[in-house]
Amino acid sequence: MHVHVIGICGTFMGSLARLASLQGHRVTGSDANVYPPMSEQLEAMGIELQEGYRAANLTPAPDLVIVGNALSRGNPEIEALLNARLPYVSGPQWLAEHVLPGRPVVAVAGTHGKTTMASLLAWLLEAKGLEPGFLVGGVLRNFGVSSRLGAPGSPFVVEADEYDTAFFDKRSKFVHYRPNVAILNNLEFDHADIFDDLGAIERQFHHFVRTVPGNGQLVVADDQPALKRVLERGCWTPVSHFGTAQDSDWQLDMDAHDSRRFSVHHGRDSAPVSWAMSGRHNALNAVAALAVANRFDLSLAEGCRALETFKAPRRRQEVRGEVAGVQVVDDFAHHPTAIASTLEGMHADRYGGRLLAVIEPRSNTMRQGTMKARLAQSVASADRVWWYQPPGLDWSLAEVVAAHAGSRVENDLAALVRDVVAAARPGDRIVVMSNGGFGGVHERLLAALEEVHHDRG
């Protein structure tokens, strides 16, 4: 079967295309911007990619078209698809119909941390020898890929997004997956381009809760008022709670002096963890993953040992390089809560020098200015902050800069790189935060640091 994927270079759609290819289909795809690392992963599998959306991409006619949720009416390839009356389906529906049947499905939902938690869970199930399948919104460094089919009948871990499904299906993606086990990690307002308020998102989360069977399990974070309200609407599935409270079913106890160390308590069992990730938010992700893996007979002690060999997925506290004692770190954080959690964790890590943050507010929610009042507080743990004012941002970052003494704003990327490099000194960490490519700023920073170091040497 010839399967054509429109919007193939998005993390979800690219991962989906990979699964279709592994099933033996001939896969082609198109996207407005064909770029690595997803393009490299797909081309390595022999998947033909077309740059740009056009009717010609559908000639010869494929047997099935999978449509990404970023595509709308008026797009020339979508219009050609509809005019030719070709068979088409959304990505989540294709996954539900062609990959998930007959397998225990574990879905990871929440405003933040889905990719890291799903990666953790896949690694723990792998440690148990279950050879899980997975589809995650990032490259899992323990596996080197963003998706795989896994062994027949093995658990399948899917990152369960609340964003809408497609231009013809405005339900949240996660209602398609019908999981046996679901993690509800956190819930706050996001995606202002499709949701009017937090209540609208809570309604979608409750639709998701309705799909989990009575003999399944919900693993739910404590101290999340929005999740509590979701469950109060009705819950028909056993719930296991995780968090830092004494009465949590799965309790986190952080080391007071080292954010890379913590203990996990469950009933009479407890076990310590020392791993490469930093921050309370990542430790909580690990606790939830341990709770789910325990359902698949991985003991707490075994799970905690497996965490010590876990590698964060690409773009989650990923060290991109170090020059003359200055480290450049890439992180996907783009919501004020995620920005704050990342910086708090890295600050607590006590690397040695200062923490310098370089941030691009480019998500749809950020572009609308919905979260701007929270941005200054979100960077409180950073010593210096550079905000990039990208083209198309309809509001000024001046108020954010004024509210944080160590902040400045720049609308020229080359000038930003020069300024950051001039300020950096040995022992500093530069953490770059964006949900996009950010103009290759990571490589530009490292190259500029090399040049300065060479000139000084």
PLY file of the C-alpha trace (Angstrom):
ply
format ascii 1.0
element vertex 457
property float x
property float y
property float z
element edge 456
property int vertex1
property int vertex2
end_header
0.00 0.00 0.00
1.19 3.51 -0.84
0.64 5.79 2.15
1.20 9.55 1.78
1.64 11.68 4.91
0.87 15.41 4.71
2.79 17.33 7.37
5.34 14.55 7.72
8.15 16.46 9.45
6.18 17.19 12.60
7.36 14.96 15.43
4.07 13.05 15.69
3.49 12.64 11.96
7.10 11.75 11.23
7.02 9.10 13.93
3.76 7.79 12.51
5.26 7.61 9.01
8.09 5.55 10.42
5.62 3.03 11.88
3.80 2.77 8.54
7.09 2.07 6.79
8.00 -0.58 9.37
4.68 -2.27 8.61
5.81 -2.65 5.01
3.93 0.20 3.36
5.51 2.44 0.76
5.52 5.83 2.46
5.91 9.29 0.96
5.33 12.64 2.59
5.26 16.40 2.23
5.78 19.35 4.53
6.25 23.09 4.31
9.71 22.75 5.83
11.64 19.50 5.46
14.34 19.72 8.12
16.44 17.50 10.42
16.45 15.58 12.63
13.10 14.16 11.48
13.94 14.46 7.77
17.18 12.53 8.31
15.38 9.80 10.25
12.78 9.40 7.49
15.21 9.54 4.57
17.33 6.84 6.24
14.29 4.58 5.95
13.87 5.31 2.23
10.84 7.57 2.72
10.53 10.07 -0.13
9.97 13.65 1.06
8.58 16.61 -0.90
9.20 20.20 0.18
6.05 22.30 0.04
2.35 21.50 -0.33
1.04 21.05 -3.89
-1.42 18.93 -5.85
1.43 17.21 -7.71
2.49 15.50 -4.46
-0.63 13.32 -4.81
0.33 12.02 -8.28
0.29 9.10 -8.78
-2.62 8.79 -6.37
-1.71 7.11 -3.07
-3.91 4.37 -1.59
-4.32 6.35 1.63
-3.46 9.87 2.82
-2.73 10.57 6.49
-3.40 14.22 7.30
-1.54 16.13 10.01
-3.40 18.43 12.38
-1.46 21.53 11.28
-3.15 21.46 7.84
-6.27 23.52 7.11
-8.75 24.08 4.31
-7.23 26.30 1.65
-3.95 24.39 1.67
-3.39 23.40 -2.00
-2.59 19.78 -1.19
-5.63 19.44 1.07
-7.85 20.97 -1.62
-6.45 18.55 -4.22
-7.01 15.64 -1.82
-10.67 16.56 -1.36
-11.31 17.29 -5.03
-9.87 13.92 -6.07
-11.94 12.18 -3.37
-8.91 10.19 -2.21
-9.26 8.15 0.99
-7.84 10.03 3.97
-7.59 9.68 7.72
-6.09 11.55 10.68
-2.84 10.44 12.27
-4.39 9.44 15.62
-7.15 7.44 13.93
-4.63 5.61 11.72
-2.55 4.73 14.79
-5.63 3.49 16.65
-6.77 1.31 13.75
-3.47 -0.03 12.40
-1.02 -0.25 15.34
-2.80 -0.32 18.71
-5.36 -3.16 18.35
-4.55 -6.26 20.41
-1.92 -4.52 22.53
-1.89 -3.06 26.07
-1.84 0.67 25.43
-0.27 3.15 27.85
-1.09 6.80 27.13
0.79 9.69 28.73
-1.22 12.91 29.00
-0.55 16.30 30.57
0.31 19.88 29.72
4.02 19.30 30.39
6.45 16.39 30.50
4.72 13.98 28.11
7.78 13.27 25.98
10.11 12.71 28.93
7.62 10.54 30.80
6.77 8.43 27.76
10.50 7.96 27.10
11.05 6.91 30.71
8.24 4.42 30.54
9.45 2.89 27.27
12.91 2.44 28.82
11.54 0.83 32.00
9.44 -1.62 29.97
12.49 -2.37 27.84
14.44 -3.08 31.05
11.76 -5.64 31.92
12.40 -7.33 28.57
8.97 -6.52 27.13
10.25 -4.90 23.91
7.55 -2.21 23.95
6.39 -0.22 20.96
6.17 3.53 21.27
5.36 6.78 19.54
6.87 9.80 21.25
7.25 13.47 20.28
11.04 13.36 20.26
13.99 11.08 19.59
14.52 8.65 22.48
18.28 8.57 22.96
18.16 5.13 24.62
16.67 3.80 21.37
17.88 6.29 18.75
14.41 6.71 17.20
11.10 8.43 17.96
8.88 5.41 17.29
8.97 1.65 16.86
6.47 -1.19 16.56
8.00 -3.35 19.28
7.29 -7.05 19.74
3.86 -8.37 18.70
1.42 -8.03 21.59
3.86 -6.00 23.68
2.78 -2.81 25.49
2.62 0.30 23.33
3.46 3.68 24.87
1.95 6.73 23.19
2.35 10.40 23.99
-1.30 11.49 24.34
-1.78 15.08 23.21
-4.85 17.19 23.96
-4.39 19.25 20.78
-7.07 18.76 18.13
-6.86 15.85 15.70
-7.30 17.27 12.19
-9.18 19.90 10.20
-12.07 17.43 9.89
-11.90 16.08 13.48
-11.73 18.71 16.22
-11.61 16.24 19.10
-8.39 15.98 21.10
-5.94 13.44 19.71
-5.95 11.32 22.87
-9.61 10.24 22.63
-8.60 7.91 19.79
-6.18 5.76 21.77
-8.50 3.98 24.27
-5.65 3.07 26.64
-5.56 0.35 29.27
-3.44 2.64 31.45
-3.32 6.42 31.34
-1.07 8.89 33.12
-2.49 12.32 33.94
0.66 14.26 34.76
-0.55 17.85 35.11
-3.10 20.22 33.63
-3.13 23.97 33.14
-4.11 26.39 30.41
-2.31 26.08 27.09
-3.10 25.99 23.36
-4.90 29.31 23.42
-5.34 29.02 19.65
-7.94 26.25 20.07
-9.13 26.38 23.71
-11.02 29.35 25.17
-10.15 28.60 28.79
-8.96 25.93 31.21
-12.48 24.56 31.58
-12.52 23.66 27.88
-9.33 21.62 28.30
-10.64 19.93 31.43
-13.68 18.84 29.41
-11.41 17.16 26.85
-9.40 15.46 29.61
-12.63 14.06 31.01
-13.54 12.71 27.57
-10.15 10.96 27.72
-10.85 9.58 31.22
-14.12 8.13 29.92
-12.19 5.94 27.45
-10.11 4.12 30.12
-11.77 0.79 31.07
-12.79 -0.28 34.57
-10.11 -2.97 34.63
-7.45 -0.45 33.61
-5.66 2.15 35.69
-5.28 5.90 35.97
-2.01 7.21 37.39
-2.70 10.79 38.48
-0.51 13.55 39.92
-1.31 14.96 43.34
-1.52 18.74 43.95
-3.16 19.36 40.57
-6.51 21.12 41.15
-7.53 20.87 37.50
-7.00 17.10 37.46
-8.99 16.79 40.68
-11.87 18.61 38.99
-11.59 16.30 35.98
-11.96 13.19 38.16
-14.83 14.76 40.10
-16.82 14.84 36.85
-16.86 11.04 37.02
-14.29 8.26 37.13
-14.85 4.55 36.48
-11.24 3.35 36.69
-8.98 2.63 39.71
-6.75 5.62 40.45
-3.19 5.53 41.77
-1.76 8.88 42.91
1.85 10.03 42.77
3.55 13.07 44.26
5.31 14.33 47.37
2.42 14.01 49.82
2.75 11.50 52.67
-0.42 9.72 51.57
0.55 9.43 47.88
0.45 5.86 46.60
3.81 6.56 44.97
5.78 9.13 46.97
8.77 11.18 45.88
11.37 12.24 48.44
13.95 14.63 46.94
17.52 14.84 48.19
17.90 18.24 49.86
21.39 18.80 48.45
21.39 17.19 44.99
18.49 17.45 42.52
19.79 14.38 40.67
19.10 12.15 43.67
15.79 11.10 45.17
13.97 8.18 46.78
10.68 6.56 45.81
8.31 4.99 48.34
5.44 2.64 47.53
3.74 0.83 50.39
6.49 -0.82 52.40
8.98 -0.64 49.54
11.43 2.16 48.89
14.46 2.60 46.67
17.00 5.36 45.94
17.74 6.86 42.51
20.84 8.65 41.26
20.52 9.62 37.61
21.52 12.13 34.93
18.37 14.29 34.98
17.95 17.26 37.31
14.94 18.87 38.91
11.86 17.91 40.88
9.66 17.86 37.75
11.81 15.17 36.13
11.87 13.14 39.34
8.05 13.24 39.42
8.00 12.04 35.80
10.14 9.11 36.88
7.86 8.25 39.81
4.80 8.10 37.54
6.66 5.92 35.05
7.69 3.57 37.87
4.05 3.30 38.97
2.95 2.21 35.49
5.90 -0.13 34.95
5.03 -1.82 38.25
1.69 -2.81 36.70
3.77 -4.74 34.15
5.62 -6.54 36.99
8.74 -4.39 37.11
9.68 -4.12 40.78
10.48 -0.76 42.36
14.12 -1.76 42.91
14.52 -2.96 39.31
12.90 0.21 38.00
15.10 2.53 40.04
18.22 0.73 38.79
17.00 1.13 35.21
16.58 4.88 35.71
20.32 5.18 36.26
20.92 4.28 32.59
18.13 6.47 31.22
19.12 9.14 28.72
16.85 12.16 28.31
15.16 12.41 24.91
16.56 14.85 22.40
15.90 18.51 23.28
15.21 17.78 26.96
18.19 19.12 28.94
20.32 17.94 26.03
23.94 19.09 26.17
24.77 20.22 22.64
28.40 20.99 23.33
30.97 22.69 25.55
33.68 25.18 24.63
36.28 26.51 27.07
34.16 25.53 30.06
30.93 27.05 28.71
28.19 24.48 28.19
25.30 24.91 25.70
22.11 23.03 26.62
18.98 22.59 24.48
15.53 22.29 26.06
12.04 22.19 24.55
10.45 24.28 27.33
8.09 26.90 25.90
5.34 27.37 28.50
6.02 29.50 31.64
5.61 26.51 33.96
8.00 24.38 31.88
10.50 27.24 31.62
10.42 27.75 35.39
10.76 24.00 36.13
13.70 23.61 33.76
15.56 26.59 35.15
14.84 25.66 38.77
16.17 22.15 38.18
19.31 23.35 36.42
19.93 26.01 39.07
19.64 23.39 41.81
22.10 21.20 39.93
24.91 23.58 40.98
26.98 23.18 37.82
29.49 25.71 39.08
28.96 28.93 37.20
26.02 31.07 36.19
22.84 29.96 34.44
22.24 31.96 31.24
18.88 31.50 29.49
18.12 32.20 25.83
14.39 31.98 25.12
12.23 32.17 21.99
8.49 32.56 22.75
7.24 31.04 19.49
4.38 28.65 20.38
0.88 29.56 19.24
-0.10 30.35 22.83
2.96 32.55 23.32
2.35 34.39 20.07
-1.09 35.37 21.32
0.42 36.89 24.46
-1.79 34.77 26.73
1.08 33.89 29.08
3.14 37.08 28.97
2.25 38.15 32.52
3.89 34.96 33.86
7.12 35.10 31.86
9.19 37.36 34.13
8.60 35.13 37.16
9.31 31.99 35.11
12.98 32.99 34.72
13.63 33.85 38.37
16.21 31.03 38.67
18.37 32.33 35.79
21.22 34.77 36.34
20.88 36.36 32.89
18.15 36.04 30.26
18.07 36.92 26.57
14.60 37.02 25.01
14.36 36.74 21.24
11.53 38.72 19.63
10.73 36.49 16.62
8.98 37.81 13.50
5.22 37.55 13.89
5.15 38.07 17.67
2.38 40.65 17.94
3.27 41.98 21.39
6.40 43.48 22.88
8.68 41.73 25.35
9.61 45.09 26.88
7.35 44.59 29.92
8.86 41.15 30.59
12.38 42.55 30.38
11.52 45.44 32.69
10.22 43.03 35.34
13.43 40.96 35.48
16.68 42.78 36.20
18.85 40.30 34.33
16.80 40.28 31.12
17.22 41.90 27.75
15.44 41.51 24.41
16.92 41.17 20.93
15.23 40.87 17.53
18.40 40.12 15.59
19.68 36.57 16.09
23.28 37.36 15.12
23.39 40.22 17.62
21.89 37.96 20.29
24.60 35.34 19.73
27.36 37.96 19.93
25.97 39.37 23.17
25.54 35.99 24.88
29.03 34.86 23.91
30.54 38.14 25.11
28.85 37.69 28.49
29.68 33.99 28.96
32.63 32.88 31.06
34.05 29.49 32.05
31.71 27.50 34.27
28.54 29.05 32.82
25.70 27.06 31.29
23.69 28.54 28.42
20.27 26.89 28.19
18.35 27.55 24.98
14.58 27.13 25.24
12.21 26.98 22.27
9.74 24.55 20.71
11.23 25.23 17.26
14.58 25.22 15.51
15.37 28.76 16.74
17.45 29.54 13.66
20.13 27.01 14.60
21.14 29.21 17.53
22.71 26.28 19.41
25.28 25.65 16.68
25.80 29.38 16.21
26.56 29.84 19.90
29.03 26.95 19.92
30.73 28.23 16.74
31.01 31.73 18.17
32.40 30.37 21.45
35.01 28.39 19.47
35.99 31.50 17.54
36.39 33.61 20.67
38.35 30.83 22.41
40.62 30.44 19.36
41.27 34.18 19.19
42.09 34.31 22.89
44.26 31.22 22.65
0 1
1 2
2 3
3 4
4 5
5 6
6 7
7 8
8 9
9 10
10 11
11 12
12 13
13 14
14 15
15 16
16 17
17 18
18 19
19 20
20 21
21 22
22 23
23 24
24 25
25 26
26 27
27 28
28 29
29 30
30 31
31 32
32 33
33 34
34 35
35 36
36 37
37 38
38 39
39 40
40 41
41 42
42 43
43 44
44 45
45 46
46 47
47 48
48 49
49 50
50 51
51 52
52 53
53 54
54 55
55 56
56 57
57 58
58 59
59 60
60 61
61 62
62 63
63 64
64 65
65 66
66 67
67 68
68 69
69 70
70 71
71 72
72 73
73 74
74 75
75 76
76 77
77 78
78 79
79 80
80 81
81 82
82 83
83 84
84 85
85 86
86 87
87 88
88 89
89 90
90 91
91 92
92 93
93 94
94 95
95 96
96 97
97 98
98 99
99 100
100 101
101 102
102 103
103 104
104 105
105 106
106 107
107 108
108 109
109 110
110 111
111 112
112 113
113 114
114 115
115 116
116 117
117 118
118 119
119 120
120 121
121 122
122 123
123 124
124 125
125 126
126 127
127 128
128 129
129 130
130 131
131 132
132 133
133 134
134 135
135 136
136 137
137 138
138 139
139 140
140 141
141 142
142 143
143 144
144 145
145 146
146 147
147 148
148 149
149 150
150 151
151 152
152 153
153 154
154 155
155 156
156 157
157 158
158 159
159 160
160 161
161 162
162 163
163 164
164 165
165 166
166 167
167 168
168 169
169 170
170 171
171 172
172 173
173 174
174 175
175 176
176 177
177 178
178 179
179 180
180 181
181 182
182 183
183 184
184 185
185 186
186 187
187 188
188 189
189 190
190 191
191 192
192 193
193 194
194 195
195 196
196 197
197 198
198 199
199 200
200 201
201 202
202 203
203 204
204 205
205 206
206 207
207 208
208 209
209 210
210 211
211 212
212 213
213 214
214 215
215 216
216 217
217 218
218 219
219 220
220 221
221 222
222 223
223 224
224 225
225 226
226 227
227 228
228 229
229 230
230 231
231 232
232 233
233 234
234 235
235 236
236 237
237 238
238 239
239 240
240 241
241 242
242 243
243 244
244 245
245 246
246 247
247 248
248 249
249 250
250 251
251 252
252 253
253 254
254 255
255 256
256 257
257 258
258 259
259 260
260 261
261 262
262 263
263 264
264 265
265 266
266 267
267 268
268 269
269 270
270 271
271 272
272 273
273 274
274 275
275 276
276 277
277 278
278 279
279 280
280 281
281 282
282 283
283 284
284 285
285 286
286 287
287 288
288 289
289 290
290 291
291 292
292 293
293 294
294 295
295 296
296 297
297 298
298 299
299 300
300 301
301 302
302 303
303 304
304 305
305 306
306 307
307 308
308 309
309 310
310 311
311 312
312 313
313 314
314 315
315 316
316 317
317 318
318 319
319 320
320 321
321 322
322 323
323 324
324 325
325 326
326 327
327 328
328 329
329 330
330 331
331 332
332 333
333 334
334 335
335 336
336 337
337 338
338 339
339 340
340 341
341 342
342 343
343 344
344 345
345 346
346 347
347 348
348 349
349 350
350 351
351 352
352 353
353 354
354 355
355 356
356 357
357 358
358 359
359 360
360 361
361 362
362 363
363 364
364 365
365 366
366 367
367 368
368 369
369 370
370 371
371 372
372 373
373 374
374 375
375 376
376 377
377 378
378 379
379 380
380 381
381 382
382 383
383 384
384 385
385 386
386 387
387 388
388 389
389 390
390 391
391 392
392 393
393 394
394 395
395 396
396 397
397 398
398 399
399 400
400 401
401 402
402 403
403 404
404 405
405 406
406 407
407 408
408 409
409 410
410 411
411 412
412 413
413 414
414 415
415 416
416 417
417 418
418 419
419 420
420 421
421 422
422 423
423 424
424 425
425 426
426 427
427 428
428 429
429 430
430 431
431 432
432 433
433 434
434 435
435 436
436 437
437 438
438 439
439 440
440 441
441 442
442 443
443 444
444 445
445 446
446 447
447 448
448 449
449 450
450 451
451 452
452 453
453 454
454 455
455 456
